């Protein structure tokens, strides 16, 4: 099983360890926090809740039932990228949640690094709506779910995402994600 860093051959041919970041992504209510927390426990990695990095204006806008624009998301995505960069700069692996709804967002977060891997939780609107209506204490209301799906550009094959189903149990999601990660990171 993969540890806190992926082993690969360095320029000298010696085996070296490279830290990696998992970005658990998908629309609101799909189960990003649940999966990220379970992956963090299984892999013994730190986890960061991306929603905690939203500027207060974004939170207020969502609480008021207004979807975020690309301009609203820009400072939040910068904070997510800064967290990723800091982890990697210190040689540390980690997991962060982020909706990462558009390819342009993912490209900016990835910054051409193969050790930033997106774990996409794919789910049906009806299942996610049911989860959102039961969720308490979160600033994102169920009324914004359609705007999330409207903005969503599911990761393409050339982005090499790890895809798990929202309908699976967290245990099965973790197993599938770790299996895929073991094949992905040398």
Beta strands, then each sheet from edge to edge (+ up, - down):
strand 1: 5-9
strand 2: 15-19
strand 3: 21-25
strand 4: 47-48
strand 5: 94-97
strand 6: 116-122
strand 7: 162-165
sheet 1: 1+ 2-
sheet 2: 4+ 5+ 3+ 6+ 7+
end
